[in-house]
Amino acid sequence: MDDSPRSDTADRAQAQAPPRRRLRDLVDSLVLASPARTAMVGFAVVAAVFTVLLSLPVAAQGPGSASFADALLVAVSAVCVTGLTSVVTEQQWSPFGLGVITVAIQIGGIGILTAASLLGMAMSKRLGVRQRLLAAQATGASQLGHVGSLLRVVLLTMIAAEVVVTALLLPRFLLRGEGIWQALWHAVFYSVSSFNNAGFTVHPGGMAHFADDPWILGVIGAAVFVGSLGFPVIFVMSVFWRTPRAWDLHTKLTLTMSGALVLVGWALLLGFESGNPRTLAEKGPVATAGEVLFLSVMSRSGGFATMDVESMSQTSHVLLDLLMFVGGGSGSTAGGIKVTTLAVLVLVAIAEARGLTDTTAFRRRIAPSSIRLAVTVLLAGAGTVVLGTIVMLSVTDEPLDFVLFEVVSAFATCGLSVGVTERAPDEGLYVLSGLMLVGRLGTITLASALSQRSQTRRYRYAEDRPIVG
């Protein structure tokens, strides 16, 4: 009862708590009460701040400043860790501007991982005992409900990963003849850009500048792949690295589907592009296999490319559209509808084809609510892409193939481009900026909202079977 002695004691203890603790508890209650709304407002505010900073004359290399549309698109692209840009990064932005972009990428990556984790915490009351204990280990058992504790864990994990990537890249940049400070700057920038799946580059030609350097491509590719797995998967693997059998279903599905998509994308792109005279036909088999593998990893979230994507065949564009639309793991900086969504849908199709009532994987039965959520996320993502494509076709003169590619890249926050973003008018840049924000927050907030609003009716209608197929 509310008027019990225990309740009165708790109220008095809260009233007598230090102001710092009361402020922390207030922030926790506000954020956890509506994490989806907090994420949307937070990203909008951060994007607005960085738009203003990039609009300053000091952020540009030459006289004057970037236009509002260019500054908005680059700011949103950095905060949403996408990589799409309407200007040449190394030519347009001054050291101050590049620093702003780097900070925006880092803040965006931290915000994405924290927002996804907060949404998961808000739904933790629906988890089983084992999952709740795992979540408690991730954020501190005594501070599971504190936003600051979660943010600290996410930040430390991200910084540790970026330090490792920086340490691996720095010697290679030094061996390429760069000075110590320039090499350090490039190592830090690419570690932030790659682990956060941002796709921004500061060298002429982008990643094509390193097409002949397997070490740099390998390190950046590995950083993108690990970053695309998601904070929950990274944590589970780090805790139970000796006992893979103890990994939860989400981790197993994410790793299995991510690996399968990389291999399938590699094989198909190799067949589509190895004979293309505009991309890889003139290169040897080893270089071709390496660049195609790099692109297969980047196509789902990273956005880096060593070859001219615009010059690739239409068949390759369609394949890249599909890979980008799927994206990376849930709770990661990657975009798309997420690999677990695809995994659930594939498993449902297999179960239906076999005439099974339950959908299972790794000796676990997938809940019907997860299946409904996967279908909803797929339809919402497809609807967003269709609507965005229609609007972009109306404001640009680009062909459907290119417009669809750019829209999917923006929605999936991937960053691969066929040049539409650079050629688009201001109206097109606004549309792409909106698609990046919707793609970044849409699937996360939609999944959270639907998961928390499940209702149980006291009655059920009579069952019927409409004709399907």
C-alpha positions as CSV (number, residue, x, y, z in Angstrom):
1,M,0.0,0.0,0.0
2,D,1.2,3.5,-0.7
3,D,0.7,4.6,3.0
4,S,2.7,1.8,4.4
5,P,5.6,2.5,6.8
6,R,8.1,1.1,4.3
7,S,6.8,3.5,1.6
8,D,7.1,6.5,4.0
9,T,10.6,5.5,4.9
10,A,11.6,5.3,1.2
11,D,10.1,8.7,0.5
12,R,12.0,10.3,3.5
13,A,15.2,8.6,2.4
14,Q,14.8,10.0,-1.2
15,A,14.0,13.5,0.2
16,Q,17.1,13.4,2.4
17,A,19.4,12.2,-0.4
18,P,22.2,14.5,-1.6
19,P,21.2,16.9,-4.5
20,R,23.6,15.1,-6.9
21,R,21.9,11.8,-6.3
22,R,18.4,13.3,-6.6
23,L,19.4,14.9,-9.9
24,R,20.8,11.5,-11.1
25,D,17.6,9.7,-10.1
26,L,15.5,12.4,-11.8
27,V,17.5,12.0,-15.1
28,D,17.3,8.2,-14.9
29,S,13.5,8.3,-14.4
30,L,13.0,10.8,-17.2
31,V,15.2,8.9,-19.7
32,L,13.9,5.4,-18.8
33,A,10.3,6.6,-18.8
34,S,10.6,7.4,-22.6
35,P,14.0,6.3,-24.0
36,A,12.7,6.5,-27.6
37,R,11.6,10.1,-27.2
38,T,14.8,11.0,-25.4
39,A,16.9,9.4,-28.3
40,M,15.0,11.3,-31.0
41,V,15.2,14.7,-29.2
42,G,18.8,14.1,-28.3
43,F,19.9,13.3,-31.9
44,A,18.0,16.2,-33.3
45,V,19.6,18.7,-30.8
46,V,23.1,17.3,-31.4
47,A,22.7,17.4,-35.2
48,A,21.5,21.0,-34.9
49,V,24.6,22.0,-32.9
50,F,27.0,20.4,-35.3
51,T,25.2,22.0,-38.2
52,V,25.8,25.4,-36.7
53,L,29.5,24.6,-36.1
54,L,30.1,23.4,-39.6
55,S,28.3,26.5,-41.0
56,L,31.0,28.7,-39.4
57,P,33.6,30.2,-41.7
58,V,36.4,28.7,-39.6
59,A,35.1,25.2,-40.5
60,A,35.8,25.8,-44.2
61,Q,39.2,25.8,-45.9
62,G,38.5,28.6,-48.3
63,P,36.9,32.0,-47.7
64,G,33.2,32.0,-46.7
65,S,31.4,29.0,-45.2
66,A,29.5,25.9,-46.3
67,S,25.9,26.3,-47.3
68,F,23.3,25.4,-44.8
69,A,22.2,22.3,-46.8
70,D,25.8,21.0,-47.0
71,A,26.5,21.7,-43.4
72,L,23.2,20.0,-42.3
73,L,23.8,16.9,-44.5
74,V,27.4,16.4,-43.3
75,A,26.4,17.0,-39.6
76,V,23.5,14.6,-39.8
77,S,25.7,12.1,-41.7
78,A,28.4,12.3,-39.0
79,V,26.0,12.1,-36.0
80,C,24.2,9.2,-37.6
81,V,27.6,7.7,-38.5
82,T,26.6,7.3,-42.2
83,G,29.4,8.8,-44.3
84,L,27.3,10.4,-47.1
85,T,28.7,13.8,-48.0
86,S,27.8,16.4,-50.6
87,V,31.3,17.9,-50.6
88,V,34.8,16.5,-50.8
89,T,35.8,16.2,-47.2
90,E,39.6,16.8,-47.4
91,Q,39.0,19.8,-49.7
92,Q,36.0,21.5,-48.0
93,W,36.8,21.4,-44.3
94,S,39.6,23.0,-42.3
95,P,41.3,21.3,-39.4
96,F,38.6,22.8,-37.2
97,G,35.9,21.4,-39.5
98,L,37.5,17.9,-39.5
99,G,37.8,18.0,-35.8
100,V,34.1,18.9,-35.5
101,I,33.2,15.9,-37.8
102,T,35.4,13.6,-35.7
103,V,33.7,14.7,-32.5
104,A,30.3,14.4,-34.1
105,I,31.0,10.8,-35.2
106,Q,32.2,9.9,-31.7
107,I,29.2,11.5,-30.0
108,G,26.9,9.9,-32.5
109,G,28.4,6.5,-32.0
110,I,28.2,6.8,-28.2
111,G,24.6,8.1,-28.4
112,I,23.5,5.2,-30.7
113,L,24.9,2.5,-28.5
114,T,23.6,4.1,-25.3
115,A,20.2,4.7,-26.8
116,A,19.9,1.1,-28.0
117,S,21.0,-0.1,-24.6
118,L,18.6,2.2,-22.7
119,L,15.8,0.9,-24.9
120,G,16.8,-2.6,-24.0
121,M,16.9,-1.7,-20.3
122,A,13.5,-0.2,-20.5
123,M,12.3,-3.6,-21.7
124,S,14.4,-5.6,-19.2
125,K,11.4,-6.3,-17.1
126,R,10.2,-8.6,-19.9
127,L,13.5,-10.6,-19.8
128,G,14.1,-13.9,-18.0
129,V,16.3,-14.3,-14.9
130,R,19.4,-15.2,-16.9
131,Q,19.1,-12.2,-19.3
132,R,18.5,-9.9,-16.4
133,L,21.6,-11.1,-14.6
134,L,23.6,-10.7,-17.8
135,A,22.3,-7.1,-18.2
136,A,23.3,-6.5,-14.6
137,Q,26.8,-7.7,-15.3
138,A,27.0,-5.4,-18.3
139,T,26.2,-2.2,-16.4
140,G,27.0,-3.0,-12.8
141,A,24.6,-5.1,-10.7
142,S,24.0,-2.4,-8.2
143,Q,23.5,0.3,-10.8
144,L,21.4,-1.4,-13.4
145,G,18.9,1.5,-13.6
146,H,21.4,4.3,-13.8
147,V,22.0,6.0,-17.1
148,G,25.4,7.2,-16.1
149,S,26.6,3.7,-15.3
150,L,25.5,2.4,-18.7
151,L,27.0,5.4,-20.5
152,R,30.3,4.7,-18.7
153,V,30.4,1.1,-19.8
154,V,29.6,2.0,-23.4
155,L,32.2,4.7,-23.5
156,L,35.0,2.6,-22.0
157,T,34.2,-0.3,-24.4
158,M,34.3,2.1,-27.4
159,I,37.5,3.9,-26.3
160,A,39.2,0.6,-25.7
161,A,38.4,-0.7,-29.2
162,E,39.4,2.6,-30.8
163,V,42.7,2.6,-29.0
164,V,43.5,-0.9,-30.3
165,V,42.6,0.2,-33.9
166,T,44.8,3.3,-33.5
167,A,47.7,1.3,-32.3
168,L,47.4,-1.0,-35.3
169,L,47.1,1.8,-37.8
170,L,49.8,4.2,-36.5
171,P,52.9,2.2,-37.5
172,R,51.6,1.6,-41.0
173,F,50.9,5.3,-41.5
174,L,54.5,6.0,-40.3
175,L,55.9,3.4,-42.7
176,R,54.0,5.2,-45.6
177,G,56.1,8.3,-44.9
178,E,53.8,10.4,-42.8
179,G,55.1,12.5,-39.9
180,I,54.4,11.4,-36.4
181,W,51.6,13.9,-35.7
182,Q,50.0,13.5,-39.1
183,A,50.2,9.7,-38.8
184,L,48.7,9.9,-35.3
185,W,45.8,12.1,-36.5
186,H,45.0,9.8,-39.4
187,A,45.2,6.7,-37.1
188,V,42.8,8.3,-34.6
189,F,40.4,9.6,-37.3
190,Y,40.1,6.2,-39.1
191,S,39.8,4.3,-35.8
192,V,36.8,6.5,-34.9
193,S,35.3,6.4,-38.4
194,S,35.7,2.7,-38.8
195,F,34.6,1.3,-35.4
196,N,31.6,3.6,-35.5
197,N,30.9,2.5,-39.1
198,A,30.9,6.1,-40.2
199,G,32.7,5.8,-43.5
200,F,34.3,9.3,-43.6
201,T,37.8,9.6,-45.1
202,V,40.4,12.4,-45.2
203,H,42.6,11.2,-48.0
204,P,42.2,12.1,-51.7
205,G,40.1,9.3,-53.4
206,G,38.9,7.9,-50.1
207,M,39.8,4.3,-49.4
208,A,41.1,4.0,-53.0
209,H,44.2,5.7,-51.6
210,F,44.9,2.5,-49.7
211,A,43.8,0.0,-52.3
212,D,47.3,-1.5,-52.4
213,D,47.7,-1.7,-48.7
214,P,46.2,-4.9,-47.3
215,W,47.2,-4.0,-43.7
216,I,45.2,-0.8,-43.5
217,L,42.3,-2.4,-45.4
218,G,42.4,-5.4,-43.1
219,V,42.4,-3.4,-39.9
220,I,39.7,-1.0,-41.0
221,G,37.6,-3.9,-42.3
222,A,37.9,-5.8,-39.0
223,A,37.0,-2.7,-37.0
224,V,33.9,-2.1,-39.1
225,F,32.8,-5.7,-38.8
226,V,33.3,-5.8,-35.0
227,G,31.5,-2.5,-34.6
228,S,28.6,-3.7,-36.7
229,L,28.0,-6.6,-34.3
230,G,26.6,-4.5,-31.6
231,F,27.4,-3.8,-27.9
232,P,25.3,-6.7,-26.6
233,V,27.2,-9.2,-28.8
234,I,30.6,-7.8,-28.0
235,F,29.8,-7.9,-24.3
236,V,28.5,-11.5,-24.4
237,M,31.5,-12.7,-26.4
238,S,33.9,-10.9,-24.0
239,V,32.3,-12.5,-20.9
240,F,31.8,-16.0,-22.3
241,W,34.7,-16.2,-24.7
242,R,35.7,-19.6,-23.4
243,T,32.3,-21.1,-23.6
244,P,30.5,-20.3,-26.9
245,R,27.7,-22.6,-25.8
246,A,26.7,-20.1,-23.2
247,W,26.1,-17.4,-25.8
248,D,22.5,-16.3,-26.1
249,L,20.4,-16.7,-29.2
250,H,20.8,-13.1,-30.2
251,T,24.6,-13.4,-30.3
252,K,24.5,-16.7,-32.2
253,L,22.1,-15.3,-34.8
254,T,24.0,-12.1,-35.3
255,L,27.3,-13.9,-35.8
256,T,25.9,-16.5,-38.1
257,M,24.0,-14.2,-40.3
258,S,26.7,-11.5,-40.4
259,G,29.3,-14.1,-41.5
260,A,26.9,-15.6,-44.1
261,L,26.2,-12.2,-45.6
262,V,29.8,-11.3,-45.9
263,L,30.7,-14.6,-47.6
264,V,27.6,-14.5,-49.9
265,G,28.3,-10.9,-50.8
266,W,31.9,-11.6,-51.5
267,A,31.2,-14.5,-53.8
268,L,28.5,-12.7,-55.8
269,L,30.3,-9.4,-56.1
270,L,33.4,-11.3,-57.2
271,G,31.4,-12.9,-60.0
272,F,29.7,-9.6,-61.0
273,E,32.7,-7.3,-60.9
274,S,35.8,-9.4,-61.7
275,G,35.2,-8.9,-65.4
276,N,34.1,-5.3,-65.3
277,P,36.7,-3.2,-67.2
278,R,35.7,-0.1,-65.2
279,T,36.4,-1.6,-61.8
280,L,38.4,-4.7,-61.3
281,A,39.1,-6.4,-64.7
282,E,42.6,-5.0,-65.0
283,K,43.7,-6.1,-61.5
284,G,45.1,-9.5,-60.5
285,P,43.1,-12.2,-58.8
286,V,44.6,-11.6,-55.3
287,A,43.9,-7.8,-55.4
288,T,40.4,-8.4,-56.8
289,A,39.5,-10.9,-54.1
290,G,40.8,-8.6,-51.4
291,E,39.0,-5.5,-52.6
292,V,35.7,-7.4,-53.1
293,L,35.9,-8.9,-49.6
294,F,36.5,-5.4,-48.2
295,L,33.5,-4.1,-50.1
296,S,31.3,-7.0,-48.9
297,V,32.1,-6.0,-45.3
298,M,31.5,-2.3,-46.0
299,S,28.3,-2.8,-47.9
300,R,26.3,-3.5,-44.8
301,S,27.4,-0.6,-42.6
302,G,30.9,0.8,-43.2
303,G,30.6,2.9,-46.3
304,F,34.2,2.7,-47.3
305,A,35.1,1.6,-50.8
306,T,38.3,1.1,-52.7
307,M,36.6,1.1,-56.1
308,D,34.3,3.5,-57.9
309,V,30.8,2.3,-56.9
310,E,29.2,4.4,-59.6
311,S,31.1,2.4,-62.2
312,M,29.9,-0.9,-60.9
313,S,27.3,-2.9,-62.9
314,Q,23.5,-2.6,-62.2
315,T,23.5,-6.2,-60.9
316,S,26.1,-5.3,-58.3
317,H,24.0,-2.2,-57.4
318,V,21.0,-4.3,-56.7
319,L,23.0,-6.7,-54.6
320,L,24.5,-3.8,-52.6
321,D,21.0,-2.4,-52.2
322,L,20.0,-5.6,-50.5
323,L,23.1,-5.8,-48.3
324,M,22.8,-2.2,-47.2
325,F,19.1,-2.6,-46.4
326,V,19.8,-5.5,-44.1
327,G,22.6,-3.6,-42.3
328,G,24.4,-4.9,-39.2
329,G,23.6,-6.1,-35.7
330,S,21.0,-4.7,-33.3
331,G,22.4,-2.4,-30.7
332,S,25.3,-1.4,-33.0
333,T,26.2,1.7,-34.9
334,A,25.3,-0.1,-38.1
335,G,22.0,0.7,-39.8
336,G,19.4,-1.2,-41.8
337,I,16.7,-3.5,-40.6
338,K,19.4,-5.5,-38.8
339,V,20.7,-9.0,-39.4
340,T,18.6,-10.6,-36.6
341,T,15.4,-9.3,-38.3
342,L,16.5,-11.1,-41.5
343,A,17.5,-14.2,-39.6
344,V,14.1,-14.4,-37.9
345,L,12.3,-14.0,-41.2
346,V,14.4,-16.7,-42.9
347,L,13.8,-19.1,-40.0
348,V,10.0,-18.4,-40.2
349,A,10.1,-19.2,-44.0
350,I,12.0,-22.4,-43.3
351,A,9.6,-23.5,-40.6
352,E,6.6,-22.7,-42.8
353,A,8.1,-24.7,-45.7
354,R,8.7,-27.7,-43.4
355,G,5.2,-27.5,-41.9
356,L,6.4,-26.8,-38.4
357,T,4.3,-24.9,-35.8
358,D,7.3,-23.4,-33.9
359,T,10.2,-21.4,-35.3
360,T,13.4,-22.6,-33.7
361,A,17.1,-21.9,-33.9
362,F,20.0,-23.3,-31.8
363,R,17.6,-25.3,-29.7
364,R,15.6,-22.2,-28.8
365,R,12.0,-21.4,-29.8
366,I,11.5,-17.9,-31.2
367,A,8.6,-16.0,-29.6
368,P,5.7,-15.1,-31.9
369,S,6.1,-11.5,-30.7
370,S,9.6,-11.4,-32.2
371,I,8.3,-12.7,-35.5
372,R,5.6,-10.1,-35.6
373,L,8.2,-7.4,-34.8
374,A,10.5,-8.6,-37.5
375,V,7.7,-8.4,-40.1
376,T,6.8,-4.9,-38.9
377,V,10.4,-3.6,-39.0
378,L,10.8,-5.0,-42.6
379,L,7.6,-3.4,-43.8
380,A,8.4,-0.1,-42.1
381,G,11.9,-0.1,-43.6
382,A,10.7,-1.0,-47.1
383,G,7.9,1.7,-46.9
384,T,10.5,4.3,-45.9
385,V,12.7,3.4,-48.8
386,V,9.9,3.5,-51.3
387,L,8.6,6.9,-50.1
388,G,12.2,8.3,-50.1
389,T,12.8,7.0,-53.6
390,I,9.6,8.7,-54.9
391,V,10.5,12.0,-53.3
392,M,14.1,11.9,-54.5
393,L,13.0,11.1,-58.1
394,S,10.8,14.2,-58.0
395,V,13.6,16.6,-57.0
396,T,16.4,15.2,-59.0
397,D,17.1,14.1,-62.6
398,E,18.9,10.9,-61.6
399,P,18.0,7.4,-62.9
400,L,16.0,5.1,-60.7
401,D,19.0,2.8,-60.2
402,F,21.1,5.6,-58.7
403,V,18.3,7.2,-56.7
404,L,17.3,3.8,-55.1
405,F,20.9,3.1,-54.2
406,E,21.4,6.5,-52.6
407,V,18.1,6.3,-50.7
408,V,18.9,2.8,-49.3
409,S,22.4,4.0,-48.4
410,A,21.0,6.9,-46.4
411,F,18.2,4.9,-44.7
412,A,20.6,2.1,-43.8
413,T,23.2,4.7,-42.7
414,C,25.8,2.9,-44.8
415,G,27.4,5.7,-46.7
416,L,28.2,4.1,-50.1
417,S,27.4,6.5,-52.9
418,V,27.0,6.6,-56.7
419,G,27.4,10.4,-56.7
420,V,23.7,11.4,-56.3
421,T,24.4,13.2,-53.0
422,E,27.2,15.3,-54.6
423,R,24.9,16.3,-57.5
424,A,21.6,16.6,-55.6
425,P,20.0,20.1,-55.1
426,D,19.4,21.4,-51.7
427,E,15.9,19.8,-51.6
428,G,17.5,16.4,-52.2
429,L,20.1,17.0,-49.4
430,Y,17.2,17.7,-47.0
431,V,15.5,14.5,-48.0
432,L,18.7,12.5,-47.5
433,S,19.2,14.1,-44.2
434,G,15.7,13.1,-43.1
435,L,16.2,9.6,-44.3
436,M,19.4,9.2,-42.3
437,L,17.7,10.4,-39.1
438,V,14.7,8.1,-39.7
439,G,16.9,5.2,-40.6
440,R,19.1,5.7,-37.6
441,L,16.3,6.0,-35.0
442,G,13.3,4.5,-36.8
443,T,14.0,0.8,-36.3
444,I,15.3,1.2,-32.8
445,T,12.4,3.3,-31.5
446,L,9.8,1.3,-33.5
447,A,11.0,-2.0,-32.0
448,S,11.1,-0.5,-28.5
449,A,7.6,1.1,-28.8
450,L,6.0,-2.1,-30.1
451,S,7.7,-4.3,-27.5
452,Q,6.6,-2.1,-24.6
453,R,3.0,-1.7,-25.8
454,S,2.0,-5.3,-26.0
455,Q,-1.5,-5.8,-24.7
456,T,-3.5,-8.8,-23.7
457,R,-7.2,-8.9,-24.6
458,R,-9.7,-10.6,-22.5
459,Y,-11.4,-12.1,-25.6
460,R,-10.3,-13.7,-28.9
461,Y,-12.1,-13.5,-32.2
462,A,-13.0,-16.6,-34.2
463,E,-10.1,-17.9,-36.3
464,D,-10.3,-17.6,-40.1
465,R,-7.8,-18.2,-43.0
466,P,-7.6,-15.7,-45.8
467,I,-6.0,-17.0,-49.1
468,V,-2.3,-16.0,-49.0
469,G,0.0,-16.5,-52.0
